[in-house]
């Protein structure tokens, strides 16, 4: 999920009452909820789409979820001591307890992969022990309804606290409603992925849409590297949008994806990340590698790889 959602979840957990466990509890929860995204630093040394093969991996796996909170707790504890020595420590701050700082940082970190798992992008939950991708297909990566719920609840809880009222209950209620919302979306996805198509050669993917949370874009894998896309699908009781097909069957037939992965680091990283790879030819005849989950000709630099040196052509007939 996006970092605003991660931050709001960390803040709401604090407003639910955990922020009273130790000084600097809110920074531990909010920063901890975003900490696994330190892998975004890979943009400084990776080119093109190579980041797709690195993100949501090593910093989202079990060892990192133990070590990153420890580092964060140590930094916060050291910051508190530094402020104390300089006489700058706020008087209203609660005493800092290192054990609680670590526990809250750990809780914040755990919420991160749990939320990242919910979309179609995927996450490698077991890295470095396994590079398998896991997909929840439950929420769009930026869910405005979740933003509204979490944001309003955080504001209302803080406002109540400032006025001396009961401030924990709004946060706890919002977290419960958020979990129910996620559960409903999971059920919607599950029901849509049961959509039957006799031509399918693999599992159907129900990709959540940005605003209409009750709708899904259905991705049905066909033979020869093609995918049938059913946009804005609301279930069998309503008429879905007009379906269309992605992928060039001739390219898929004459091009081997394993061979393409060996061409360069860009293609290798893309195919390592890709869940629904497909090949198409651009207007100038160039072979392009896409992913059906994020197919958008306008987003070529982000979710596609140009393969200028690849020739996917039928073998020439021998001359007589």
PyMOL commands that set and color helices and strands:
alter all, ss='L'
color gray80, all
select helices_A, chain A and resi 3-15+18-20+25-44+50-53+58-60+62-86+98-116+144-162+168-192+249-254+257-261+265-273+292-294+297-303
alter helices_A, ss='H'
color red, helices_A
select strands_A, chain A and resi 205-208+216-221+227-233+244-246+277-281+287-291+304-307
alter strands_A, ss='S'
color yellow, strands_A
deselect
rebuild
show_as cartoon
